[in-house]
Amino acid sequence: MGQAKQRGAKADRVAEALGLKKRNVNELKKELRLPDDAEFCGYLVHIKSSDEFLHEIIDTPSAVQRKFSKTPELAKRFEEFIDAYEVARKEKDEIVVILFDIGKQLVIFEV
């Protein structure tokens, strides 16, 4: 087996290097006091200062364009935290949030 496989998945290695604690969705639901039937909808990139969400990334050879939305419904959703984390730009006040559907509304929490 190669050394990379022995060290674990890339996402796990990156999270460990960043000092991030890996938690599963059910742990987060319990910690956030969400109902058991709350549906995990993904991780989002959120700009706290303007209350906007990353909607789309258009990567061309000459430039990278990022479009934002005012609502989490239209936001680009990531299945894995690390994927959203790698896209978020700290210098632009972007953070990763988790999105849940609790039936009547969508709720987000900073993770």
ABEGO torsion letter per residue (X at the ends): XBAAAAAEBAAAAAAAAAGBBBBBAAAAAAAAGBBAABBBAEBBBBBAAAGBBBABBBBBAABBBBBBBABAAABBBBABAAAAAAABBAAAGBBBBBBBBAGABBBBBBX
